[in-house]
């Protein structure tokens, strides 16, 4: 059976959602949201905030291994920060060369580095030299900035720099997240490098996973937004649940949403809790129409305890009675 990895998703798959999704089951590993490196050595509190799995031996609460992802463009500072991050018990250091966000790309980071394969090589080489040999250094890339002309050169630069494996998101930066993902390009990259390649992009269902593997030729697949839209996707791929979602699963989804909200209440500022739940529901709408109804019911609510009452009401079928704040 191939490996299934939960993708890093900036602004979406924070520690709490990683906790909930990996607890659902089926994943062999996960990658943190990127930790941004500029011109300084980041303090421990940054990792404690963004990758609290480091307090559990680099695992999520259910034991799924976590890799810390770094994003930056300066080889020296990337190396220094990777060396420190490697002391925090992660299961690897991943380097982000795929983020399409404008705020990141304006400073030459993320996917913008795909315009200069030599820069990719320098960063990976510097990080690999700074990190103990027992800690894997990996990389995640897209197919290019605006076209695929340098895709093979970029992947080769990463592999020759010391990347132990490469995740390829099968779109360019300019392509964003618009379908389709070009899995055939992953196959070309896999043929060109001597390190394992992991396919990523547009895996929303079991059928997508099967086609992605067939077209890319890759055994291992990383799942991102598909996992957020269907928290049972990994279990479906494993054959542990029905292949297609059904209305009968909605109470289970509600239970996960409630678990997510309760965990958020203990981890982040209350002013952000409602936004996180609404964001997840916006993805769940793709799979369950009931998510759209719940989203509409809480759309104007900003108190997480009121939202909790609505969700609990949906689970029990009783009118919502918001819990009192202490």
N, C-alpha and C positions, 0 to 999 in steps of 0.2 A: 504494500500500500504506500502511496506517495505521502510525503509530508504536507500538512496544511498549516500555513502560518497566517497569523492575524497581522494585517498591515499597519504601519504607522499612519495615522490620519490627523494631521495638525488641526486643532480646533474642534475635533470631534471625538476621537478615541483617546480620551484622557485616561488617567489611571483608573478612575472609577468605572468607566465603560469597559476598559480592558478586563477589570476584575469580573464584571457581570458576564461579559461574552465568553471569557475563558472558563468561567464556572459552569456555563451551559454545556461545555464539553466539545471534544473533537479536534482541538488545536494542539500542535506539537510545539509551538513557540509563538512569541509575539515580539513586536518591536515598539519602543516608546515613541511618542511624539518627539520631533527633533528638539535637541537642546542647542540653542544657537550660540556659536563661538565667535567672538570678535577679537578684540586686542587685549584680553586679560585672561587670567586663570579663574575659572568659575568656582565659587565657594561650594562647600558641601550642601548648604541649604537649597541651592538650585536643584540638585539631584534629589534631595529629600522631598522637595515639593513636586517635581515632575516625574520622578521615577522612584516612588517609595518602595517599590519591590526590592530595592537594595537592602532593606531592613529584614528581608526574608530570604537571604541567599540568592537574590536575583530572580525570585519566582513571584508570580501572582499568588494570591491567598490559596488557590487550589493547587498550586505547584507547577503551573505552566512556566517554562523558562522565558526570561525577558532579556532582550538585547537593547542596550542604550544606543540611540541614534544621535549623532552629532551633525551639525550643519555649519559650514564656514568655508572661507576661501583662502585663508592664510595657512600655509603648510606648517609653519613653526607653532602657531598658537593652536592649530588643530592637534598637532602632536602632543603638545604640553597638556592640553585638556583631555586628550584620549588617555595619556599615561595616568592621569589622576583618576579618570572614570574607571579605568581598568582595576583600580584598587578597591572598587565598591561592589565587587562580586557580581558583575553582569555576566551573562552567558555569551557575550561578544560585544564588539563595538561596530556599529553600522554607520556608514557615511552617506549623507543625503546629497545626491546629485540629480534629484528629480522634482523638487518642489517648484511649482509654477507660480507661486505667489509673487505679485509685483513688488511688495515691500521687501522680499528676500532677494529677488532678481535685480532690483535697482542697485544693490550693494555687491553684485557679482557672485552671489551664492546660489545654491540650489541648481536648478536646471540650466542657468546661464553658463555654468562651467562646462557644459557639453559643447560649447563653441571652441573650447581649447583643450583637446585631449592631453597635451603636455601638462597642463595645470592639474588635471585629474591624477595623472601619474605621480606628480610631485607630492600631492596631498596624501594619496594612499601610501606611497613609499615612506613618507615622513611619519605617518601614523603607525605603519607596520613596524618601523624601526624603534618606535617609542613604547610600544605595547608588548608585554611579555608574550613569548611564543605560544603559551598555552591559552591565550585569549584570541579568539578568531576576530579578524578584521574583515568586514564584508562591505558591500556597496549596493546602493539602489540608484538606478538611472532611468531616464526616459530615452526615447529614440533620437532625441536631438532638440534643438531650440525651435527652429521653424521648419526643418526638413530632416530627412534621415541620412543625409550624405556622409555624416561623421559617426554614425551609429557603431559601425564595426571598429573604427579607430578608437572610439571612447571605451568600448568594452575591452578592447585589447590593452589600452592604457591602464585600465583598472586591474585587469588580471596580471599584467606584467609588474604593476606596482605592489602586488602582494595581496590583493583581495582574495579571500578564500572562496567566496561565491558572489554571484551578482544577481540581484533581483532586477528584472527588466519590466517596467511599466510600458506597455506597448502603444504609447502615444508620444508625440513631441510635446514640448512645452506649450506651443501655440495651439495645439489640438485640445489642450485643457482636459476636460472629462467627457467631451462629446464622443458618442459612439461613431464608428466602431473602434475597438482596440485592434491593432494590427499584429495578431499573434504570429503571423508568418515571419515577421521580422525577428521575433524571439528565436525562432528556429535558425535563422541565419547567424544570429549572434552566438547561439549555442554551438554551431558548427565551427565558429571562428576562434573560440577560446577554449582553454584546457581546464577551466574551473567550472564547477556546477552552476547552472543558470536556473533561476526560479521565475516562473511566469506570473505576471500580474496584469490586471486590467479587465474590466467588464465581466467578471464572474459573479453573476447574480443568481444562478440556479445550478442544479446538478447537471443539467444538459450543457450549460455554459462551461462548467468545469471539465466535462468530458471532451467537448470540442476544443477547449483551450489546450488540454494535454495533447490531443491528437494533432492539432495544427502546429503547436510550438515544439512538440517532441520532448517537452520537459515533464519529468515525473512530479516535481514539486511545484505547488501553486501557492501564491500569497493572495489572500482575500481581504478586500477593504470594505468599500461601501456596501457590497453584497452581504457582508456579515452584519452590518448595522441594520440593513433593511430586513434581514431574516436571521435572527439570532440562532436559529436552529440549522443554518445552512451547512455547517461543518458536520453536524450529526446526520443530515440527509446524505451528504457525500459519503460518509462512513457506512451508510446503510442501516443506521440505528433509528431512523425515523422515516416516515413516508417521504417519497421523493418530492412531492409537491405540497405546498402549504394548504391548510384547510381552516375553515371557520372554527372547527373544534379545538384548534390550538390556541385560539385567542385568549382564553383564560390564563394559559401558561405564559403568553406574552405579557399580559397585564401583571402577572406576578413578577416578571423580570423588570418591568417598568417601575413597579412599586419598590422592589429591592434597590434599583438604581437610585430612585429619589431618596430613599432612606439613607443610603450610603453617602449621597451628595450632601445631605443635611449635616453629616458629621465631618465633612471634608472641605467644603468650599464656603465662600461667603453666601449668605442667604439671598442676596440680590441677584445671584447668578443661577440658582437652582432651577427656577422656573424656565429659564431660557434653555438650559441643557435638556430638560425633559421635552420641551416643545421641539427642539432640534432633532432629537431621536425620533419623535413621533412623525416628523416630516419625512424621515426615511422609511419608517414602518408603513406609511401610507401606500408605498409601492407594492407591498405584499398583502396587507390586510385593510379592507375598507373601513373596518371598525376603528382603525387608528385615526382616520380623518374625522370620525365622529367625536372621538375623545379629544383630538386636537381642537376642534371647534368648541367643545365644552369648557376647555381650560384656557382658551386663547386670550381672554381678558384678565385672567388671574395672574397675580404676581406673588402671592403668598404660597410658599411650598406646602404648608400644612393644609391649606384649602385644596390645593391640587391633590394632595395625598387623600383627602376625604373623597374627592370625585373618583379617583382611581379605586379606592376601597369600595365605594358604592357600586362601581361598575362590576367589581368582582363578586359582590354579594347580592346585587340586584336591589339593594335598599337605598332610600334617598340619602344623599350625601350629608353628613354632619361633620363639618370641619372641626378637627381637634383644637382644643384651646391651647394657646401658647402659654408657657410657664411664665 
